Amino acid sequence: MTPKSKSISRLSLFVISLSIILFISHLNFLTPLFADDFSYSVSFVTKEPFTSFEDVLRSQYLHYFSTNGRSVVHTLAQVLLWIGKPVLNIVNGAAFFTFCLLICFHGLGSFFKIKSWHMLSVFAALWFLTPHFGGSYLWVMGAANYMYSPQIILLFLIPYRLLLNPNYKKENTSPSWLLAIVWAVCGVLAGWTNENTSLALIVIVIMVIVVQALEKQKIFPWMWTGLVGNLVGCAFLFLSPAQGKRLAAAGGFGGLMQWVHRFISISYNVIRYLWLPILIFAVALVFFFLQEKRKRKKKVIDRSSLIALAPAFVFVVGTGISVYSMVGSPEFPVWVWSSILSFCLIAVLNMVAVVDFSSRRLLSHGGRLASAILIAAIAVSYFNVAPELYRVKAAFQEREQLIAIAKSDDSTLVVDRITTKCAYSSYSLFGEISTDATIWPNTAIANYYDLISISARGGN
């Protein structure tokens, strides 16, 4: 690659990256607070807005015992809600970009290999294939659980992924016990994020250690301490007193027949939501074996070509664990699939990366055309959903004006529901307000706006 082409490549990557940040920031601007956002905008202790980070920590201490065990991501969520929507919009836009960046890194094994078309392809995959884009990335609490959570895990996994690169320098220098201690702490944070992805994380780390052992490479102390940290963090998550209450309220683990029913239902949704990445993975795998067959005829096959498959299959197993661990859960909300999709895309990128397409002219030179098609498809899709996003935002702003008037009167309010069927709006997830002013989320909204009560006008 010439210096000029390198400069063009870097510039296009910068433009795509900046465009992702601005675009997602814009979508966050169009997305009002929703449901749990109102509950988490105030302290669980005082029910008042936060005044310091200490307030957030006290809130999360009570939250751990009373509401939910996901202390790491929910602390992050309360900090973001404390910062407030204008800044939060930009932060979430940047976070979505880093999410795409980490998927590309784990899919290619290096930040230096990432090209603009990789970023664009990952963004397009998340845009079109995430079952509920609004619930997973634009709803503040949804993003905390299903965008920030897998990011924390993927950040933690960076050194493990580097060890899977066939040409990565693995010679041991002096063992760093300081790194081992730091990675143990990071392991706790990564394992204490979200139930299904935390289990997948543990399995991925174990598989990397196994690959190292099979390759007769040194297993560094930080790899073990990181795994121990993952187990401790996962234990903190699952053994939270609040987790038991949530599980019991939702119906518990269930019995064998329920697990079979859930397994069938989940398998159907795997095909429904992940059929395209699975198809691409399968095609790339076929190309890989055809490629190896040609090498055998030329007698140039070596062990490294098979070792190159390790990253893909590590993340295939991780994807499977993140999916089918949900058999033990009585609930499988649609917005959970974003984390699963991220692992799946990493597996696909790893599989495609080991196939040599240089001899296939159409595939090797079709990047620009494919990029242009993806950009056009995203633009058309956005202009189809944008009017609905603007309508929801306008309805929310109108409600806030009514609330401002009500607060100067008797502080009780009856409003119209904000409804939509658009999957790019969190307001299509479930009913956002009830006719009963005494139940959640009405009570949370009333407390957030300092009202006596708020309820929806008539009907279901």
N, C-alpha and C positions, 0 to 999 in steps of 0.2 A: 504493500500500500504506500503510495507516494505521500509526502508531507501535506500536499494540497488536499488529497482525498481524506487524510486523517483529520485535518482541520474541519472539513465539511461534515465528516462523521460525528465529530465532537459537538459541532454547532447544532446539528440536527437532533442529537441526544439532549442537548441543553434546551432546545426549543420544545421538544416533546415533554420533557420533565417539567419545565415551567408551565406549559399549557395544562398539564395534569393538575398541578397545584392550584392554578387559577380557576380551572373548571370545577374542581371539587369544592373549592372555597365558595364559589358562586352557588353551587347546589346546597351547601350548608347554609348560606345566606337565605335561600328560599325555603329552608326547612325549619319550621317553628319547634319550640320545645314540645315534648309529647310524653304523656303518661309518666313513667318512672323519672323522667327528667325533673318534674316538679317535686317529687319526693326527695330526690338526691340533691336538689339545689339548696336544701336547708339541713341543719344538723339533726341527726337522729336523737340527740340528747335534748336539745333545747327547742327544736322545731323552729328555730330562728336562722336567718342568713349567717354565713360564716364571717368571722372577723379576723381569723388567723389560721395558720396551718395547724396549730395545736387544736383548734376547734374541729378540723377535719379528722385528725387522728382520734380524738375523743369520740367523734361520731362513728368512725369505723370500728372502734373497740366495741361499742354497744351493738353496732350493725352485725359484727361477727357472731355475736351470741344470740341475736334476736331475729335477724333477717336473712343473711346470706353469707356464705363462707368465702366468697371471691374477694378477699380483702385487697389484693394488689390492684386489680383493674377497677374496683369500685372506689378505692382511694383516689386513683387517677381520675375517675369520672367526677368525683366530687370536687377535685381541684380544678378541673376544666370548667365545671358549672359555676364554681366560685369566681374564676377569671371572667366569665361572662361571654355572651354570644358573639359580639363583634370580633374579639381576639380568637375565640374558640373556632370560628369559621375558618380562619387562616391556619390555625394549628392543625385542625382536622384535614384541611387540604394538603398541608405538608406531610401529615402522617399517612395519608393515602398514597402519596408519591413514594414515601419510604417503604410502604407495604409492597408496592409494585417492584421497587428496587431490590428488596430482600428476596422476593419470589424469583426475580431474575438471577440474583447472586447464587441462590441455592440450586437453581436450575442449570446454571452454567459452571458453577464452581469458582468463579472469580468475578470481581467487580470490573476488571479491565476488559473482559470479554463482552460486556453488555453494549449492545448497539441500540440505536433509536427504534428499530423495528421490534426488538425484544420488548422494550418498554411499552410500545404501542400495542403489541399483541397481547401482553399481559393485561394492560388496561382494558382493551376491548373484550377479553375473556371475562374479566370481572364485571364489566358493564353489561354484557349480554347474558352471561351464564349464571350470575348470582341470582338465586330465586327471588330474593327481595332486597334489591339494592338499597332502598331507602331505610329499611329496618336494620340492615347490617352495617351500613357505613355513614348514614346521614342522621339517623336517630342517635342522640348523644350516648345514651346508655347502651344501645345496640352496638355502636362503634367501640365503646370501651370494652365490651365483652367479646366482640367478634371481628374487630379490626386491630385494636391495640393488643389484645391477648395473643393472637398468633404472631404478631410482630415481636413481642417480648420473647416468645419461644424461638423464633427464627434468628433473632439477635444472639441469644444464648447459644444456638447451634452453629454459629459461624465457624469456630475453630474445629468442631467435629466434621463439618462439611469439607473444610480444607484438607483434612486427613484422607478423605475419600478420593481426592484427585490423584490419578496414577503417577503424575510427574511432580507431585508436591514433595518438597524436601522434608523428610521425616526423621533425619538423624537427630539424635538427642544431644543437646548441649548440656548445660547443668540444670538439673531438675529444680523448678521454681516452686517451692512450697508456699510462697506468697501467692502465686497464681492459683495454686490448689485451694487455698483458703478463700480467695476472691471468687473463684468459680463455684465453690460450695455455696456461698451466699447468693450468687447470681442464680445458681441452680434452684435454691429455695424459692426465689421470686418467680422464676419461669414455671416451676411446678405448681405454684399457688395461683394459677390464673383461671383456668376453665376446665371443667371435669373431663370431657372427652379428649380435648387437645393435650391436656396434661398427661393423660395415659398414653397418648400417641408419642409424646415427647420422650417418656421413659423408654418405650420400646425402640424408638429411633436411636437413642443414645446407646442402649444395649447392643443394637445391631452394628453400630459403628465400632464399638469395642470388639465385637465378634469378628468383623471384617479385618480389623487391625491384627487380631490374633491369628486369623487364617493366613494373612499375608506375612506373618512372622515379623511384624513391626512392633516397636516398643509401645506399650500402653502407658501413657503419661499419668502421673498422680492426679492432675487436674481433671482427667476424664472420669476417674473413679469418684473424686469428691463432688464433681458436678452431678453425677448420677445420684449419689447419696443426697445431695441438696434437692434434686428433683423429687426423690421419694419423700423427703421431709416436707417439702412444700405441698406435695399432693396429699400427704396425710393431714396437714393443717386444713386443706380445702375440704376433704371428705369428712373429717372428724369434727368440723365446726358444729356446735349444738344447733345452729340455725339450719344446717343442711338436713339434719334428721327431721326437723319440723316441716321443712319444705317438701321433702320426699313423702312424708306421711300425708300431708295435706293434698298432694297430687295423686295419691293412690298407692304409693310404695313401689318396691321393685317388681311386684307381681310374681306369678307362678310360671311353671314351664310352658303352659299353653299360651299365656300372654307373651312370653318371650318368643315363641314360635311365630305368633301373629305379628309381633313387632318386627321380627327378622324379615318376614315376607314383605311387610309394608315398607321397611327401610330399603330392601333390595329393589323394590319397584321404584322408589324415589332415587336410588342410585342411577338407575337407567334413565329415569325421567330428567334428572338434573345434570348428570355427568356423562351422558352418552357421547357427546362430541369429544371431550378429552380422552375418554376411553378408546374411541375409534382411532384418534390420532396416535395414541400410544401403541395400539395394536398394529397399525400400518407401519409405524417407525420400527417396531420390533421385527416385523417381517422383513423390512428393508435391511435391518441389521444382520439377520441370519443369512439373507441372500448375499450380503457383502462378505460375511465370514466364509460362506461357501466358495466364493470366487477366490478368496485368499488361500483356502485350503488347496485349491487346484494349483495355485502358484507356490504353495508350500511356504507361505509367509505368516501363517497364523501364529500368534503368541499368546501367552497367558494374560498379558496386559489388556488385550481386546475384550476378554471376558470380565476382567476386573472393572473395566469401564462401565459395566452394567450395574455395579454395586449401588451408586447413588440413586439410580432410577428405582431399583427394587426396595431400597431402604425407605424411600418416600411412598412407594406403592403400599408397603406394609403399614407405614404411618397413617396413610389415608384410610386404609381398611380399619385400623384400630379406632381412629377418630369417628368413623361411621358406625361400626357395629358395637362399640362400647355403649352406644345409645340404646341398645336392646334392653339394658337394665334401667333405663329411664322411662317413667310414665309419660313424659312429654318430649316431643322433638319439634320445637318451633322452627318455622321455615328460615328464620334469620340465622340459625346455627350453621347452615350450609356454607356460609362464606369462609369460615376457617377450614372446613373440609376441602372446599374448592381450591384454596391456596396450596394445600399439600398436594392435591391432585395435579395442579398446574406445574408444580415443581417436578413431580415425577415425569410429566410429559416433556418438559424442557430438557431434563436429563436424558430421556430416551432419544429425543430428536437430535441432541447434541452429539451422540456417539455414532450417528449415521453420516457417512460421507456422501453429501449431495453434489460434490463438485463436478461429477461426471454427468449429472442430470441438468442440462442447460436450463430447462424451463423452471426447475425448482431453485437452482442456484442464482438465477438472474431475475426472479419474479418478485423480489423483496419490495422494490419501489411501487410496483403495481398493486401488490397486496396491501402495502401501507396506505396508498391512496384510496383503495376500496374501503379499508377499515375506517379511515378518517371520515369518508363520505357517509358510511353506514352509521357511525356514532353521531354525526351532525344531524342526519335525518331523524334518528331515534330521539335525540334531544329536542328537536323542534316539534316532535309529536307529543312529548310529555311536558314540555315547558309550560304551555298554557294552564295545565292542571296544577302544576307546582305553584305558579303565580296565583291561581285562584285560591288554593289552600292558604297561602301566605296572606293574601288579602282578607280572607275570612277570619284568620287568626288576629290580624291587626284590628279588624272591626270589633272583634270580641274584646280586645284589650281596651279599646276606646269605651265600650259599654262598661267594662270593669272600672275604668277610671271615674265614670259618672256614678256608678253604683257605690263606690267607696265614699263619695261625698254625700250619699243619701242614707239608705238603711243597710248597706253592705250585704244585701241578699240579691241573688241574680239568677234568672232563668234564661238560658241561651239556646240557640240552635246548635245541633251537632255539626262538626266539621267532618265530612265523609268524602272518600275518594276510593277509586279502584286502582289507582296508579301505583305500581310496585316500586316506583322511585320516590314515593312519599311515605313516611312512617305512619301517616294517618290512615293508611289502608291496612295496617296490621290487625287492629281490632278496635272495637268501639272505644272512642276516646273519652266519653263522659256519659254518665247515667242519669236517669230521671230521679234517682234516689240520692239526695244530697248528703246522706249520712254514710255512704260507702266510698271506698277508694275507686277511682282516682279523684272523685269529686272533692273529697276532704283534703287531698294533697294540693289540688289546684286552689281551693279556697284558702288554705294556709299560706301558699306561695304568694297570693295576691292580697293577703290580709282581709279576706271577706268572711262574713259570718257563714255563708253557704253559697254554693253554686250548683245548678242542676240543668239537665237537658229538658227541652220543651217536648212533651208528649211522645207517644209511640215508642217502639223498641229500637 
